[in-house]
Amino acid sequence: MQFIQANDYRIYFNENGYEAFNKHLAENKYSNLFIIVDSNTNEYCLPAFLPYIETELAIEIIEFDAGESFKNIETCVEIWNVLTELGADRKSLIINLGGGVVTDLGGFIASTFKRGIDFIHVPTTLLAMVDASVGGKNGVDLGNLKNQIGVINTPKMVLIDTRYLETLPQNEMRSGLAEMLKHGLIYDKTYWELFLDLSKIDFADFDQLIYTSVEIKNNIVMQDPTEKGIRKALNFGHTLGHAIESYFLENENKKTLLHGEAIAAGMILESYISWQKNLISAEEYIQIKSTIKNIFEDIIFEENDLIPIMELLIHDKKNEYGLVQFVLLYGIGKVKINQEVENELINKAFSDYKS
């Protein structure tokens, strides 16, 4: 597969990625290598990755516990201390081998350690491949609030090897699929329509679907790297989705949701709002709702869940001047950004989701 050119780095695929990776190591005089993994990727992905590295440099493995609850500044402090103890310097290289939590957190650690050292993302989940590792966003959560602390800083390269997907459970694959559905809804109606019936997808061609999804995200990011305008389109489903994810993360009586599970619900809710504002047709909304619900299990919302979820909306990063800003569909394949939505309509969206 041909590499994809991002603003100042390249996204490589499969065997070509390892060739580019080792060429990069040979051309840059790094002092040592650090591979950041979580407990899952240390067990399932690191043994497959290490044989591909061609270097005489010392390699240190830094592991932290898997899960969104560890994507915080406390984990960063622990890893910054380990890097210091192991002699990391400005010429060290960090390799982030893992899913979205690892790439988000590892990129932030590298971007801030000694005012910034080089890093490379090797995403191992579908979500990380099509979303988290692409675009230069790195960061951590603040308590239960998603991605409140972070920087936009690009890696030296992204290496996508789809064979790592063989290590994933089905719910993690579905989580990543949510972002692929989103890319179709906001950018490419034809791509969206490929997912209307998953039984018709030839999963031998799944690499090409991933490639197209990465292309879509990269095309949007290239136009607006620092999210002043059109890059906000990538937040479709995320305004309510992140609030739902945060609420379920902090509430011990709720089952913690995967990112894509929350975003899938967010896309249905925000599609309903788009319909009610006459931006999409009833037929388009029904198609979106039925397609997503055929893939994802319903999230159970109790009546007393809605107020705290809506209170979390004020922390959404797109907000300006204290106003919640939504991304809404404008037909399938197009969006309107910076849209205000009244609380009554949000409540109606939840009522319809449950119907």
Secondary structure, 3 states (H helix, E strand, C coil): CCCEECCCCEEEEHHHHHHHHHHHHHHCCCCCEEEEEEHHHHHHCHHHHHHHCCCCCCEEEEEECCCHHHCCHHHHHHHHHHHHHCCCCCCCEEEEEECHHHHHHHHHHHHHHHHCCEEEEEECCHHHHHHHCCCCEEEEEECCEEEEEEEECCCCEEEECHHHHHHCCHHHHHHHHHHHHHHHHHHCHHHHHCCCCHHHCCHHHHHHHHHHHHHHHHHHHHHCCCCCCHHHHHHCCHHHHHHHHHHHHHCCCCCCCCHHHHHHHHHHHHHHHHHHCCCCCHHHHHHHHHHHHHHCCCCCCCHHHHHHHHHHHHHCCCCECCECCEEEECCCCCEEEEECCCHHHHHHHHHHHHC
